[in-house]
Structures are given as C-alpha cells and as structure tokens.
Amino acid sequence: MKPEDAFLSERKKSILKAIVDAHIENGEPVGSKYLTQGGRFSYSSATIRNEMAELENMGYLEQPHTSAGRVPSEAGYRFYVDTLVERYRMTTEEIESLQATLRAKQAQLDGILDAAMHLASSMTNYTALAVRPRVSSMTVQKYELVCIDGRSIVLVMVTAGGAVRTQNIVCQQPVPEEAVKKLANLMNIRLTGITGDQMTLPLLMEIEAAMGEFAFLAAPVVRCVCQTISVVSGGEVKVDGVNRLLSYPEFYDIGKLREMLEALERKEDLLQLVSGEQAPMMLAGQQESGVQIYIGSENPVVTLDNSTLVFKPVLKDGKTVGALGVIGPKRMNYRRVISMIDGIADGIREVIDNDAPSGDGETAN
C-alpha cells in the first residue's frame, strides 16, 4: 500500500507523531516500551506494537535493525510536516532577539539577509543559508528626463522594486525642453512595466513617429533604457553554521558532508529553485505561510538526500528578492524551524517594505 493511499486512524496518527517527536529529540529508534512509559499512551504494548508494524507496512516507519525500534521514513516525516506538526510559539526572548537584530540591519538587503542567516543558524542550531535569486531583467514604473544643458540630459528610472537608476545621455544636437517633456510623457505611457526583450524595433519606431521633428532623441534614450533594465544578476548563495551539522550523527560521514558543501558552493540548483526557474517538486511541501520543505530525496539538490531543506522566499511587491532557509537532519525540530524561518522572513519583508528607495548613478555616452 502506498503511503499517500493509506488512511490513518487517530490512534495511528498519535503514535506516529510520538515516534517522530521522540526521534527528533534523541536520534534513536523508538520502541513500544518507550511509548508506554510515563503515561504517554493508555494502550497496551501489544496494541502499540501492532500499530507500529502497520505503520511500517504503510511506509511511514522503518526498522533499521531487526531487534531495534522504528524510525520515521521520508513519508513519515512528510505526513508529520503536512498534518501533525503543531505551530511552534517563539518565546518572548526569541521574538525580541529577532526583532532587535532585524531593526539593526535596515540599511541594505544583503546586510539584512546576512544578519537573518546568522540568526537562523544560532536559533535553530542548524546550517542556515541566504539566497539572492537570479534576476533576468527589471521593469520601470516611472521615467523622468531632466535637461542639464543644451545637449545633455539625465534619464531617471524608478524600478518596480523601488530602486532609482540614473543615466547621463549626451545628444549629437541641441535638445529643446519641449522635446524632453514630450519624450518623458511617451515613455511613461509606452515603456512602463515591460522588460528589455519587449522593447522591440516596431515599438521604437512608434515612439520616434510620435516624436515628429524630435525623433532623433528617441533612439539614444530608449537604447539606454533597454541596456539598463536588461542587466542580468547571477544570484548568490551564502551559508552559515556548517560546523553545526557535525553535532548530528547523520553527518559524521565526512565524504557526504563534503559533497553537500560542494553542492552549496556550486549554488546552481538552489538558485533555480529560489529564482522560480525550477517548479516545486512537491506541492505538499508548501506551507500556507509560504515556507517550503524538502525532505530527503525530495530535495532538488541530490547530495541533500539525507537532509531536510526548509526555506521561505522574501517577497517585495510580489517578486522574490531573496530567501532564507536552513539545512539539517531529516529528524529536525520542524515545529520550531518552520516558525523561526516564517517569522524571520516576514521580519525581513517588513523591514525592506519600510526602506526608502535607493539610487545609483551611471554614465552612458
């Protein structure tokens, strides 16, 4: 019977949850004797053993050794994350630490992501990562043209993300003030909200025709716009707290740990995932909060097949501007990790939403 086709009774759910919680806490196989101690269950040992055997047949538990207890399978962890895990409530101290750290890093998104990554690693005791996604192009929501002298103008572009880009343009002939105003008006009508590859020759010809006797001004300005918004950012992956993995037996194999580190250094799979180039492998791994969870073989990074990757994209104006996550053993503390990543990522979003637009000047001749 496939796990996804199995119906679990409330008793099976409670036993499975207890086994996952216990294995997360101590890393050891869990037996029926452990579950009957301390008044955890009122069922007999025989009943619990039968239920555990059925959960194993359904694919939710595994028995590493004949005489040992059971450990959760990937399907067991997946059912736990999607159905059984309870919302972790951060302590007052944890919330204050999170908020204070984020407030202190309002200057730049990179600084915020770095601070959040260190915070996530220290608060979860797992390896944390911060990802800046690939950006293939940007769009502009407002254009302004400002005359400097008779032949020089400044092109001001306010991007959809709130950043301000400026370019200096020197023209071959004098530029009347009325021509500058007319072109700025046309650009705000025809060129806002589109990417560089959408700025076609027919579109340029339409703008030139509309400019009439001032058509000479359209080509250099539109070319400058196209060059600016078509810039491609390669993305970036940063990792913190790799040494924390060594405290878990699952990562004692140095060979596997080295493979994982090499995969993180290559960064390609993670960038594809966060940049939206790779479709989610399993919709069940998407929490309502937007936290994504990849357990074991679900991971898009093959060498993470013995681990769990939990991350949440950081959105600004509906676009992914970064992501924060952690990597740990499959028996990680899901309640706490999901809540931490959710809270920290939301804190980053609130900070960058309150940031004023930043500008950078470039010169184009």
N, C-alpha and C positions, 0 to 999 in steps of 0.2 A: 504494500500500500504506500503510495506517495504521500509525503508529509502534507502537501497542500490539499490532498483529498481527504485527509483524516479529520474526524470530528472529535474534539477533546471535551470530555466531561469536566465539570467544575473541579472534581477531585483530581483528575489528571493535571489540569492547569495549575492547581495549588501545589501539587507535588513537583511538577516541572519547575515552577517558579522558585520553590525552596531549594531545589538542586542547583539551579543556575546561581542563585544568590550565594549559596554556600561555596560553590566552586569559584566564584568571583572573589570571595573573601579569602579563601585559603589555598586555592590552586590544586587541591587534592580531589581524587574521585570520591563521590558521595555514596554512602551505603544506606540501607534501610534502617540500620541501628542508629545512625546519626539523626535521621528524620524522626525517630520515635523518642529521642531524648528531649528532656526539657519541656515536655508537653506541646511540642510543635504540632503534632497530629494525634488525634484520638483513634486513628485506625490501627489495626494490628500490624505487626511486622510482616506477616504473610500477605496481607492486603496490599501493603506498600510495595513489597517485592513484586507482586503480580502486576501492579500498575506500572512499575519501573520497567518490567520486562515488555509490557505492551508499548510503552513509550519508546523503548529501544526498537521494537519491531516496526513502529511507525516512522522511525528515522529521526526522532527528536533527541535520543540519548545514544551514547556509545559506551562500550565497556573496554577500556584499554587492555585489561588483563582478565583472565578467567575468574580469578579469586577477588578482583578489585570491585569497587563500586562503579557507578556510572559518572560520565562527564557529559555536558551538553554537546550535541553536534552543531554544525553550522545552522541546520534547520531549526534546532532547538533555540539557539541564540536569536535567529531571525524571528521566531514566534514570540520569544520573550520581549524583544525590542518593539515589535509591532503591536503586541496585545497585552503583555503582562507588566511591563516596566511602569513603575509609578513615577510621577513627577517629583524630582528632587527639589527640595526647598533650600536655597542657599541661606547660610547663617547671616546674621546682621553684619558680622565682621567681614565675611566674604564679599557681601554686597558693597560695603563701604570701601574695601580694598579695591574692588573692581572699578567703582565709580571714580575714586580718587586717582587711580592710575590713568584712566582714560582722559579725565579732565586735564591732567598734567601734560598730555600729548596732543593738544589740539592743533599744533602748527601745521603738520603735514600728514597725509595719509600713510606714507611709508613709516613715519615715526609712530603713528598710532598702531599700525599693524605689527610692527616690531615689539612695541610695548605689550600689546594684546597677546602676541605669541609667547613671550616670556611669562606673562601672567597665566596663560592657559596651561603651560607646561608645569609651572610651580604649583598651581591649584589642583591639577589632576594627577600629577606625578607620572605623566606620560610624555612622549615626544610630541612637540607641537610644531605646526607648520603654518606659514603665512604665504599666501599666493597672490601675486598681482597678475591678472589674466592678460592674455594677448588681446590687443586692440587693433583691429584691421583698419579702421577708419573712424573719424569722428563726424559729427554733424554740427552745423552752426544754427543758432536760433535767432541771432541778430547781427546785422552788419552796420558799421559806421565808416564813413570816409571823411577824413579831415585834411584840408589843404594846409601845407606847410609853407610853400612859396609857389611861384608860378608853374613849376614843373614837378614838384614833389608832393606826394600825398601819403597819409598814414591810413592803412587799412586796419580796422579794429573788428575782431570776430569774437563774439561771445558764444562758446560752445554749449551744446545741450547739457554737458556736465557742470556748467557754471564757470569754467576757466575762461580767461581772456587771452587771446593771441593777437599780436600786432605785427604788421609787416610794413616796411617803408618801400614805396614804389616811386621810381624816377621815370617820368614820361619823356618822350622824344620831342614833344611840342607843348606849348603852354596849355594849361588846363583851366578853363573857366569855372568859377564857383558853381554856376548853374548846372554844368555837366556833372560835377561831383555829386550834387544833391540828387540829380535825376538817376544816376547810376546806383547810388545807395538805395533809392526807393525801389528800383527794378530788382536789385539783388535781394532785398528783404521780401519781395513778392515771389521771385522765381527760384532762389537758391537756398532758402532756409529749409532745414530738415532733410537734406539729401546728402548722400555720400559722394566721394570723389569720382567713383566709377559711374555715377549717374549724371555727371556733368559732361554731356555729350556735345559733339560739334553742332548738331541742329539747335541745341539749347543756346549755345554761344551765339550762333547766327541770329537767333530770335532776339537776343539781348542787343546785339550790335545793330540790328534793323530798328529796334525801338529807340536806340540812342540817336539815330539820324546823323546829323553832322558831327556828333561827338563819338561816333562809333570807334574811333581809334583808342579810346580809353578803356573800352570793354575788355579786349583781349588780354592785356597785361594784368589787369586786376583779377579777372576770372581765373587766369592761369595760376596766379599767386594763391588764390583761394584753394584751387584744386590740389596744388602741391602741399599746402599746409594740412588739409584735412585728410589726405591720403597717407599720412605717415603711419607706419606700422610699428607697434611696440612688441618686442619679443616676449614679454612677460617675465616673471621672476618667481622663484620658489625659495623661501628661506626656512631653515629648520633649527629648532632649539631643543635642548634637553635629550639628545640622543643617548647620553650615558644613563638616563633613567631606565631605558629598556633593559639594561644589564641587571637590573634588580629583579627581573622576572625570569623564571626558568625557561620559558618558551623561547628566549633569545640568547640562551647560553651558547648556541651553535654559532661560532664566530663567522663561519662561511655564509650562513643565511643572513646574518646581520650585515656582512659586507655587501652582499647582493642588494639588500634593501637600501643601504646608503648609496650605492652606485645608481640605483633607480631614482632616488631622490635627487641626486646630482644631475642626472640626465633631464629630469623635470618634464619631459615631453608629455607623458600620459596624464600627469596632474594638471598641466596647462590646458590640455584638450578638454579635460573634464570640467574644470572651473570656467574656461572660456566659452563653454557651450558647444564646442566642436564635437564632443562625444556624448551621445544620448545616454541618460541614466540606464544602468544595466538592469535595475530592478525598481519598479515604481514603489514597491512596498518599503524600500529603504528611505523614502522621503517622508519626514515627519510633517505634521501640519504647520509647524513653525518654520519649515524650510531647511531644517537640519537633515543632511543626507548621511546615511550609514551604509558602509560596505563591509560585510563580514566575510573573512576568509577568501574563498575562491570567487566571491562576487567582486572583489577588488579589480579595478581596471589595470592596476599595476601588478603584474604577475608575481613579482617577488614579495608582495604583501599578502600572499595567500595563507600565511599563518597568523595574520594580524587583522585588526579592525581599524578602518579609517572612518572617522567622523568629522564632517566639516559643514560649515554653513557659508554660503556666499554673502557678501556685503553689497547691498544694492544702494544706488543713488539715482534718483529719477528713473527707476525701473531698469537700470543697467548694472551689471556686475562690475564693481570696481576693485574687488578683492575677495579673499576668502580666508577663513581661519579654521584650523582643524587640529585634531590630534590623532596619533597612531599609537596603538597599544595592543596588548594581547586580546584574543577573542573573549577572554573572561574579564574584560574591563568593567568598571563600575558604570554601566550605561546610564542609570538614573542621574548620577552626578555629572558625567561628561556631557550628556545631551543638554542638561540645564545650564552648565557652565558655558558651553560653546554658543548656545542660543542667547544667553544673557550678554556675553562679551561682544558677539557680533552685532546684536541690537544696540549695544552701547556705542560701538564704532559708528554705526549708521547715524545715530542721534548726534554724535559729535560732528561728523562731516556735513550733515544737513544744516548745522548751525554755522559752519565755516563760511566766511565771505569769499567771493571769487578771487582767484589769484591771477596775476598777469605775467607774461614773459614777452620780451621784445626780441624780434629778429629783423634782419635787414635783407631785402631782396632787391637786386638791381636789374 
